[in-house]
Amino acid sequence: MKNPLQLTINIVLALAVAGLYFLHFNHKPVAPAIATDSSTAVMATPEPAADTTAAATTTETTTTEPAVAAAPVQDMTGDFSGKLAYVESGKMLDGYQGMKDARRAFEGKARGWEKQNQTMLASFKANVEAYQKQASTLTAEQRAATEQKLQEQQQQVAQQQQMLQQQAQQEEAKLTQTVLESVNKKVEAYGKAHGYKLILIAAPSGTIAYGEKNLDITTPVLAYLNAGYRKK
């Protein structure tokens, strides 16, 4: 038979679980990497140098074809100027109004789940406190029966907490995926409209180690995303 002290410890454990649960609600979802336009910039391979050996040994030919020099790297880079760029995913998603609205909607639902959790914990705590006050006046059989009911209620609270947490994770993933799919399509449209061959994602995880700032088009892309979102 569990004594009142053990039940008090159980309450502390239940509240600790609730604390971890609320940490999940307060955690800002990390946005995953965004796939953009599937087209890629194909670098042209220079023609191989013309074979001058035969020309040198042939007396009938008065002139020879000049060798085709490999294109300098800087010239090829210039050829793709304005066609390759990157965006900072964190800055873009934090500034995108669609993501802000999705997070606000999630937080509203999270407050409802938090209220449900607090109601369950308050009911369990009240029942334990009532038992502790009456324990000395109850028979051994009554104490055993009451403690059994409290243990069952504690298990129900834990199960409900787990269900709420799963619901929160599913809802968060659903909202985030909806926003990312919209962003993917709009970034693709922006890239095609402005003639980009490739738009890369600079994420905090280090997808791009270095990129010149003139290749960063986060600001104009973000303006494009918000302008399209306001037209909805």
Secondary structure as GFF3:
##gff-version 3
##sequence-region A 1 232
A	DSSP	alpha_helix	4	26	.	.	.	ID=ss1
A	DSSP	alpha_helix	53	57	.	.	.	ID=ss2
A	DSSP	alpha_helix	73	79	.	.	.	ID=ss3
A	DSSP	beta_strand	84	88	.	.	.	ID=ss4
A	DSSP	alpha_helix	89	95	.	.	.	ID=ss5
A	DSSP	alpha_helix	97	134	.	.	.	ID=ss6
A	DSSP	three_ten_helix	135	137	.	.	.	ID=ss7
A	DSSP	alpha_helix	140	193	.	.	.	ID=ss8
A	DSSP	beta_strand	198	202	.	.	.	ID=ss9
A	DSSP	three_ten_helix	213	215	.	.	.	ID=ss10
A	DSSP	alpha_helix	218	230	.	.	.	ID=ss11
###
